[in-house]
Amino acid sequence: MVKISLQIRATLECIEKLYTSHPHYQWFLKLKCSSCGEVTEKFHDLTEADKVPQKHNRSETNLLIKCKLCSRENNIDVIEGSNGAFTSNDVGKYKSIVTFDCRGIEPVDFEPKSGWIAEAEDDGKKFEDVDLTEKEWVDYDEKNRTSVGIYELEWQFIKVNAVLVGPQQGGQTTSNESLEASGPGPWILELSTKDLCPAVDFNRLK
Ligand SMILES: [Zn+2]
């Protein structure tokens, strides 16, 4: 089993918080078979709330997919509680917004599409179903009478330490303390070399 986080970064204009409509958000991913290296031609989608039964055991999974080349059956799940938000404090760095539990397959590309939620700054408007297909989005916050936007959306996948990934302890981490900590959320130890030291220290302090 491999745990892989999807991280995003973007430029925010008067937007305080960006997140997906999980557990109903559809993650569109291109997937690579770990056995033979075949990458799916199209993007396949999985939704945390939707499960399909597995053939070989009684458990359920978010996406069961058979490799076209080697015929191996692989599956991938959204790890419950791994969803995070990209906030105005995160601008300039990558932030994990979801972690996948990958068995025999790994995500190699992502399509953001629609289903995002953006909250404007200063108690502004909450925009539901934001479409990030074009990697940018603009709108107008009538409440605060200001234009709002998301620009230059980028993403990357990183492998994470399995031991520290799991449902968040104590609910969503939205306190100032955790937002100010450098690196990703405190519930995940990232193996990205950039953020390694701060993340480790922060976890040890807890
Ligand atoms: Zn294969």
Residues whose N, C-alpha, C, O or C-beta is under 5 A from the ligand:
A	BS01	ZN	C33 S35 C36 G37 E38 C67 L69 C70
